[in-house]
Amino acid sequence: MKNGKKVRLSRSLGGNISINLMLAAFGAVMFLPMLYSVSSALKPLEELWIFPPRFLARNPTLQNFTDLLRLLNDSWVPFTRYLFNTLFVAVVGTAGNVVLGSMCAFAMSKMEFPGRKVLFQLAVLSLMFTSSVTGIPNFIILSKLGWINSYWALIIPTFSSSLGLYLMKQFMDSMLPDTVLESAKIDGAGDMTTFWRIVMPIVKPAWLTLIIFSFQGLWNMGSTIYIYSEKLKPLNYALQQILSAGVSRQGAAAAAAVIMMIVPILVFVFTQSNV
């Protein structure tokens, strides 16, 4: 606004066309790896080893997917069980991460209590440590709780993800004005009502982004030290074990890569359509 008048920023037609072309080019470059994965899954085994490699399949076939399903059906644990394990852990873990991370971020961002800044700095500091560093402490804690070899060993640690807390707090600091919360308090809304009916709709882009990161990490989870029972193993682990036989199963491995890619893409498309 300048001298009490709104100033409209506009681009020329050439500028709009240039930006759209640039975005289209970037989108095409990002789409190429997915296209190559699908093309590899449709190649017969002899085309997978041609040098130099071909980008598109000359004789596309679904034999790789048939071989993959046959290998999974030959396993003594049904394929549907592996799929259920992965979906259950991914959905419940993601939901808990979003809800608890958002609640904690709301408290740290908009509520005054002793040690608030110290706790947040500890959460930020924990982002420096990988899962390999925290593996032994987590195993000891989960063992004391009796959760080893159960779904909770995979789900509960996800609830306390530092990334979720950090992402949600940064969004709330920048997108959630204090005046909105004060107005809700004047109208008689409690903390939980304010959180669910005002805060979460405002920071919707933040928790949709968190859903993408959390779901993708849990969906792609492979072997883990917390699960021993074969009936509780995730789908990615089962695919890795089946496809580790060597060259003869590379076609099935390409089909497995496409299957593991489809669900995260669908989640991404769903979340982007709701932003």
TORRO-569989 format. One record per residue (C-alpha): residue number from 1; residue in three letters; x, y, z. Coordinates in pm, whole numbers, always signed. Example, Ala and Ser with C-alpha at 12.3 -4.5 7.8 and 13.67 -1.06 7.14 Angstrom:
# TORRO-569989
+-----+---------+--------+--------+--------+
! num ! residuo !      x !      y !      z !
+-----+---------+--------+--------+--------+
!   1 !     Ala !  +1230 !   -450 !   +780 !
!   2 !     Ser !  +1367 !   -106 !   +714 !
+-----+---------+--------+--------+--------+
//
This chain:
# TORRO-569989
+-----+---------+--------+--------+--------+
! num ! residuo !      x !      y !      z !
+-----+---------+--------+--------+--------+
!   1 !     Met !     +0 !     +0 !     +0 !
!   2 !     Lys !   +139 !   +342 !    -99 !
!   3 !     Asn !    -14 !   +677 !     +7 !
!   4 !     Gly !   -329 !   +501 !   +116 !
!   5 !     Lys !   -374 !   +328 !   -220 !
!   6 !     Lys !   -320 !    -39 !   -302 !
!   7 !     Val !    -48 !   -110 !   -553 !
!   8 !     Arg !   -111 !   -405 !   -782 !
!   9 !     Leu !   +195 !   -598 !   -899 !
!  10 !     Ser !   +159 !   -733 !  -1250 !
!  11 !     Arg !   +382 !   -914 !  -1496 !
!  12 !     Ser !   +387 !   -887 !  -1871 !
!  13 !     Leu !   +253 !  -1164 !  -2090 !
!  14 !     Gly !   +608 !  -1259 !  -2181 !
!  15 !     Gly !   +702 !  -1284 !  -1814 !
!  16 !     Asn !   +407 !  -1513 !  -1740 !
!  17 !     Ile !   +493 !  -1736 !  -2034 !
!  18 !     Ser !   +859 !  -1753 !  -1931 !
!  19 !     Ile !   +772 !  -1849 !  -1572 !
!  20 !     Asn !   +525 !  -2116 !  -1686 !
!  21 !     Leu !   +778 !  -2261 !  -1929 !
!  22 !     Met !  +1043 !  -2271 !  -1658 !
!  23 !     Leu !   +805 !  -2444 !  -1415 !
!  24 !     Ala !   +704 !  -2693 !  -1684 !
!  25 !     Ala !  +1071 !  -2769 !  -1753 !
!  26 !     Phe !  +1145 !  -2827 !  -1384 !
!  27 !     Gly !   +835 !  -3046 !  -1355 !
!  28 !     Ala !   +942 !  -3255 !  -1653 !
!  29 !     Val !  +1290 !  -3306 !  -1509 !
!  30 !     Met !  +1143 !  -3418 !  -1175 !
!  31 !     Phe !   +901 !  -3653 !  -1350 !
!  32 !     Leu !  +1171 !  -3831 !  -1554 !
!  33 !     Pro !  +1295 !  -4059 !  -1268 !
!  34 !     Met !   +939 !  -4180 !  -1206 !
!  35 !     Leu !   +887 !  -4241 !  -1577 !
!  36 !     Tyr !  +1213 !  -4436 !  -1594 !
!  37 !     Ser !  +1109 !  -4651 !  -1295 !
!  38 !     Val !   +777 !  -4737 !  -1463 !
!  39 !     Ser !   +955 !  -4806 !  -1792 !
!  40 !     Ser !  +1206 !  -5037 !  -1620 !
!  41 !     Ala !   +923 !  -5229 !  -1453 !
!  42 !     Leu !   +769 !  -5290 !  -1797 !
!  43 !     Lys !  +1091 !  -5412 !  -1960 !
!  44 !     Pro !  +1152 !  -5784 !  -2013 !
!  45 !     Leu !  +1456 !  -5916 !  -1833 !
!  46 !     Glu !  +1680 !  -5909 !  -2141 !
!  47 !     Glu !  +1615 !  -5536 !  -2194 !
!  48 !     Leu !  +1718 !  -5453 !  -1839 !
!  49 !     Trp !  +2079 !  -5549 !  -1917 !
!  50 !     Ile !  +2119 !  -5380 !  -2255 !
!  51 !     Phe !  +2414 !  -5138 !  -2270 !
!  52 !     Pro !  +2380 !  -4851 !  -2321 !
!  53 !     Pro !  +2049 !  -4869 !  -2134 !
!  54 !     Arg !  +1730 !  -4761 !  -2309 !
!  55 !     Phe !  +1499 !  -4514 !  -2141 !
!  56 !     Leu !  +1173 !  -4664 !  -2269 !
!  57 !     Ala !  +1079 !  -5030 !  -2302 !
!  58 !     Arg !  +1065 !  -5157 !  -2661 !
!  59 !     Asn !   +859 !  -5466 !  -2576 !
!  60 !     Pro !   +663 !  -5369 !  -2265 !
!  61 !     Thr !   +529 !  -5655 !  -2056 !
!  62 !     Leu !   +361 !  -5714 !  -1720 !
!  63 !     Gln !   +565 !  -6027 !  -1658 !
!  64 !     Asn !   +772 !  -5852 !  -1388 !
!  65 !     Phe !   +459 !  -5778 !  -1183 !
!  66 !     Thr !   +338 !  -6135 !  -1233 !
!  67 !     Asp !   +672 !  -6270 !  -1111 !
!  68 !     Leu !   +664 !  -6040 !   -810 !
!  69 !     Leu !   +314 !  -6152 !   -708 !
!  70 !     Arg !   +415 !  -6516 !   -752 !
!  71 !     Leu !   +717 !  -6469 !   -527 !
!  72 !     Leu !   +506 !  -6296 !   -263 !
!  73 !     Asn !   +240 !  -6566 !   -276 !
!  74 !     Asp !   +504 !  -6835 !   -225 !
!  75 !     Ser !   +601 !  -6674 !   +107 !
!  76 !     Trp !   +460 !  -6844 !   +419 !
!  77 !     Val !   +336 !  -6502 !   +539 !
!  78 !     Pro !    +64 !  -6369 !   +305 !
!  79 !     Phe !   +133 !  -6057 !   +102 !
!  80 !     Thr !   -178 !  -5894 !   +249 !
!  81 !     Arg !    -30 !  -5930 !   +597 !
!  82 !     Tyr !   +285 !  -5740 !   +500 !
!  83 !     Leu !    +73 !  -5473 !   +333 !
!  84 !     Phe !   -149 !  -5440 !   +641 !
!  85 !     Asn !   +155 !  -5405 !   +868 !
!  86 !     Thr !   +297 !  -5121 !   +661 !
!  87 !     Leu !    -35 !  -4938 !   +617 !
!  88 !     Phe !   -126 !  -4969 !   +985 !
!  89 !     Val !   +209 !  -4839 !  +1107 !
!  90 !     Ala !   +221 !  -4561 !   +846 !
!  91 !     Val !   -135 !  -4436 !   +904 !
!  92 !     Val !   -138 !  -4454 !  +1285 !
!  93 !     Gly !   +218 !  -4324 !  +1317 !
!  94 !     Thr !   +150 !  -4032 !  +1085 !
!  95 !     Ala !   -175 !  -3941 !  +1262 !
!  96 !     Gly !     -8 !  -3946 !  +1603 !
!  97 !     Asn !   +288 !  -3747 !  +1478 !
!  98 !     Val !    +64 !  -3475 !  +1333 !
!  99 !     Val !   -170 !  -3449 !  +1634 !
! 100 !     Leu !    +87 !  -3464 !  +1914 !
! 101 !     Gly !   +343 !  -3258 !  +1724 !
! 102 !     Ser !    +84 !  -2988 !  +1657 !
! 103 !     Met !    -35 !  -2982 !  +2019 !
! 104 !     Cys !   +318 !  -2954 !  +2151 !
! 105 !     Ala !   +405 !  -2687 !  +1894 !
! 106 !     Phe !    +94 !  -2488 !  +1990 !
! 107 !     Ala !   +195 !  -2495 !  +2356 !
! 108 !     Met !   +553 !  -2390 !  +2281 !
! 109 !     Ser !   +450 !  -2122 !  +2036 !
! 110 !     Lys !   +157 !  -1951 !  +2208 !
! 111 !     Met !   +167 !  -2046 !  +2578 !
! 112 !     Glu !   +398 !  -1909 !  +2844 !
! 113 !     Phe !   +550 !  -2160 !  +3086 !
! 114 !     Pro !   +891 !  -2203 !  +3252 !
! 115 !     Gly !  +1155 !  -2370 !  +3037 !
! 116 !     Arg !   +969 !  -2325 !  +2709 !
! 117 !     Lys !  +1269 !  -2196 !  +2516 !
! 118 !     Val !  +1503 !  -2456 !  +2664 !
! 119 !     Leu !  +1271 !  -2741 !  +2567 !
! 120 !     Phe !  +1243 !  -2613 !  +2213 !
! 121 !     Gln !  +1620 !  -2577 !  +2183 !
! 122 !     Leu !  +1659 !  -2937 !  +2299 !
! 123 !     Ala !  +1408 !  -3045 !  +2035 !
! 124 !     Val !  +1604 !  -2857 !  +1767 !
! 125 !     Leu !  +1929 !  -3007 !  +1894 !
! 126 !     Ser !  +1784 !  -3358 !  +1865 !
! 127 !     Leu !  +1746 !  -3305 !  +1489 !
! 128 !     Met !  +2123 !  -3345 !  +1465 !
! 129 !     Phe !  +2110 !  -3709 !  +1572 !
! 130 !     Thr !  +2020 !  -3988 !  +1330 !
! 131 !     Ser !  +1820 !  -4296 !  +1417 !
! 132 !     Ser !  +2146 !  -4495 !  +1437 !
! 133 !     Val !  +2262 !  -4282 !  +1731 !
! 134 !     Thr !  +1936 !  -4315 !  +1922 !
! 135 !     Gly !  +1881 !  -4682 !  +1836 !
! 136 !     Ile !  +2027 !  -4829 !  +2156 !
! 137 !     Pro !  +1852 !  -4588 !  +2400 !
! 138 !     Asn !  +1523 !  -4639 !  +2217 !
! 139 !     Phe !  +1566 !  -5016 !  +2230 !
! 140 !     Ile !  +1631 !  -5009 !  +2605 !
! 141 !     Ile !  +1328 !  -4789 !  +2672 !
! 142 !     Leu !  +1096 !  -4993 !  +2451 !
! 143 !     Ser !  +1224 !  -5315 !  +2607 !
! 144 !     Lys !  +1150 !  -5184 !  +2959 !
! 145 !     Leu !   +798 !  -5097 !  +2843 !
! 146 !     Gly !   +749 !  -5443 !  +2692 !
! 147 !     Trp !   +684 !  -5311 !  +2343 !
! 148 !     Ile !   +960 !  -5494 !  +2158 !
! 149 !     Asn !   +822 !  -5712 !  +1877 !
! 150 !     Ser !   +496 !  -5517 !  +1858 !
! 151 !     Tyr !   +349 !  -5244 !  +1641 !
! 152 !     Trp !   +397 !  -4991 !  +1922 !
! 153 !     Ala !   +775 !  -5023 !  +1894 !
! 154 !     Leu !   +745 !  -4866 !  +1548 !
! 155 !     Ile !   +455 !  -4630 !  +1610 !
! 156 !     Ile !   +522 !  -4466 !  +1948 !
! 157 !     Pro !   +872 !  -4328 !  +1864 !
! 158 !     Thr !   +715 !  -4162 !  +1559 !
! 159 !     Phe !   +474 !  -3968 !  +1782 !
! 160 !     Ser !   +765 !  -3777 !  +1936 !
! 161 !     Ser !   +933 !  -3679 !  +1610 !
! 162 !     Ser !  +1134 !  -3359 !  +1656 !
! 163 !     Leu !  +1087 !  -3268 !  +1291 !
! 164 !     Gly !   +711 !  -3251 !  +1334 !
! 165 !     Leu !   +740 !  -3028 !  +1640 !
! 166 !     Tyr !   +991 !  -2797 !  +1472 !
! 167 !     Leu !   +793 !  -2767 !  +1148 !
! 168 !     Met !   +460 !  -2697 !  +1320 !
! 169 !     Lys !   +606 !  -2443 !  +1564 !
! 170 !     Gln !   +775 !  -2244 !  +1289 !
! 171 !     Phe !   +449 !  -2228 !  +1096 !
! 172 !     Met !   +251 !  -2124 !  +1403 !
! 173 !     Asp !   +501 !  -1851 !  +1487 !
! 174 !     Ser !   +466 !  -1699 !  +1141 !
! 175 !     Met !   +107 !  -1778 !  +1040 !
! 176 !     Leu !    -88 !  -1764 !  +1366 !
! 177 !     Pro !   -136 !  -1407 !  +1503 !
! 178 !     Asp !   -193 !  -1368 !  +1876 !
! 179 !     Thr !   -495 !  -1146 !  +1811 !
! 180 !     Val !   -687 !  -1443 !  +1668 !
! 181 !     Leu !   -626 !  -1647 !  +1982 !
! 182 !     Glu !   -719 !  -1353 !  +2206 !
! 183 !     Ser !  -1047 !  -1311 !  +2015 !
! 184 !     Ala !  -1127 !  -1679 !  +2063 !
! 185 !     Lys !  -1054 !  -1652 !  +2436 !
! 186 !     Ile !  -1283 !  -1349 !  +2465 !
! 187 !     Asp !  -1559 !  -1551 !  +2296 !
! 188 !     Gly !  -1521 !  -1818 !  +2564 !
! 189 !     Ala !  -1333 !  -2082 !  +2365 !
! 190 !     Gly !  -1110 !  -2315 !  +2566 !
! 191 !     Asp !   -763 !  -2424 !  +2464 !
! 192 !     Met !   -878 !  -2747 !  +2296 !
! 193 !     Thr !  -1159 !  -2572 !  +2109 !
! 194 !     Thr !   -919 !  -2303 !  +1995 !
! 195 !     Phe !   -667 !  -2564 !  +1885 !
! 196 !     Trp !   -905 !  -2777 !  +1679 !
! 197 !     Arg !  -1136 !  -2512 !  +1534 !
! 198 !     Ile !   -898 !  -2219 !  +1481 !
! 199 !     Val !   -532 !  -2321 !  +1497 !
! 200 !     Met !   -539 !  -2640 !  +1289 !
! 201 !     Pro !   -738 !  -2490 !   +997 !
! 202 !     Ile !   -501 !  -2193 !   +982 !
! 203 !     Val !   -185 !  -2408 !   +975 !
! 204 !     Lys !   -334 !  -2666 !   +738 !
! 205 !     Pro !    -48 !  -2637 !   +484 !
! 206 !     Ala !   +198 !  -2718 !   +764 !
! 207 !     Trp !    +36 !  -3039 !   +883 !
! 208 !     Leu !    -33 !  -3152 !   +527 !
! 209 !     Thr !   +340 !  -3115 !   +461 !
! 210 !     Leu !   +414 !  -3308 !   +779 !
! 211 !     Ile !   +183 !  -3587 !   +662 !
! 212 !     Ile !   +391 !  -3625 !   +345 !
! 213 !     Phe !   +724 !  -3648 !   +530 !
! 214 !     Ser !   +597 !  -3876 !   +804 !
! 215 !     Phe !   +403 !  -4115 !   +581 !
! 216 !     Gln !   +686 !  -4144 !   +331 !
! 217 !     Gly !   +937 !  -4229 !   +604 !
! 218 !     Leu !   +714 !  -4496 !   +761 !
! 219 !     Trp !   +604 !  -4644 !   +428 !
! 220 !     Asn !   +964 !  -4692 !   +314 !
! 221 !     Met !  +1074 !  -4842 !   +645 !
! 222 !     Gly !  +1265 !  -5166 !   +596 !
! 223 !     Ser !  +1433 !  -5397 !   +843 !
! 224 !     Thr !  +1421 !  -5288 !  +1208 !
! 225 !     Ile !  +1577 !  -5410 !  +1533 !
! 226 !     Tyr !  +1246 !  -5381 !  +1716 !
! 227 !     Ile !  +1054 !  -5649 !  +1523 !
! 228 !     Tyr !  +1147 !  -6019 !  +1525 !
! 229 !     Ser !   +823 !  -6188 !  +1424 !
! 230 !     Glu !   +788 !  -6239 !  +1050 !
! 231 !     Lys !   +414 !  -6168 !  +1076 !
! 232 !     Leu !   +486 !  -5813 !  +1192 !
! 233 !     Lys !   +746 !  -5724 !   +930 !
! 234 !     Pro !   +674 !  -5432 !   +691 !
! 235 !     Leu !   +621 !  -5474 !   +318 !
! 236 !     Asn !   +950 !  -5312 !   +222 !
! 237 !     Tyr !  +1142 !  -5566 !   +431 !
! 238 !     Ala !   +957 !  -5856 !   +267 !
! 239 !     Leu !  +1032 !  -5719 !    -82 !
! 240 !     Gln !  +1401 !  -5678 !     +1 !
! 241 !     Gln !  +1427 !  -6036 !   +123 !
! 242 !     Ile !  +1247 !  -6181 !   -177 !
! 243 !     Leu !  +1443 !  -5979 !   -431 !
! 244 !     Ser !  +1787 !  -6043 !   -282 !
! 245 !     Ala !  +1829 !  -6365 !   -484 !
! 246 !     Gly !  +2030 !  -6197 !   -759 !
! 247 !     Val !  +2014 !  -6109 !  -1127 !
! 248 !     Ser !  +1719 !  -6334 !  -1211 !
! 249 !     Arg !  +1485 !  -6123 !   -997 !
! 250 !     Gln !  +1584 !  -5777 !  -1118 !
! 251 !     Gly !  +1265 !  -5747 !  -1320 !
! 252 !     Ala !  +1058 !  -5820 !  -1010 !
! 253 !     Ala !  +1273 !  -5571 !   -820 !
! 254 !     Ala !  +1184 !  -5300 !  -1074 !
! 255 !     Ala !   +815 !  -5385 !  -1034 !
! 256 !     Ala !   +851 !  -5368 !   -655 !
! 257 !     Ala !  +1006 !  -5022 !   -681 !
! 258 !     Val !   +701 !  -4899 !   -872 !
! 259 !     Ile !   +460 !  -5050 !   -620 !
! 260 !     Met !   +644 !  -4889 !   -328 !
! 261 !     Met !   +639 !  -4557 !   -516 !
! 262 !     Ile !   +266 !  -4547 !   -594 !
! 263 !     Val !   +123 !  -4502 !   -243 !
! 264 !     Pro !   +347 !  -4206 !   -138 !
! 265 !     Ile !   +265 !  -4037 !   -470 !
! 266 !     Leu !   -108 !  -4079 !   -405 !
! 267 !     Val !    -65 !  -3933 !    -55 !
! 268 !     Phe !   +128 !  -3639 !   -202 !
! 269 !     Val !   -140 !  -3573 !   -465 !
! 270 !     Phe !   -415 !  -3594 !   -204 !
! 271 !     Thr !   -246 !  -3352 !    +34 !
! 272 !     Gln !   -160 !  -3105 !   -243 !
! 273 !     Ser !   -520 !  -3103 !   -364 !
! 274 !     Asn !   -636 !  -3006 !    -15 !
! 275 !     Val !   -390 !  -2722 !    +52 !
+-----+---------+--------+--------+--------+
//
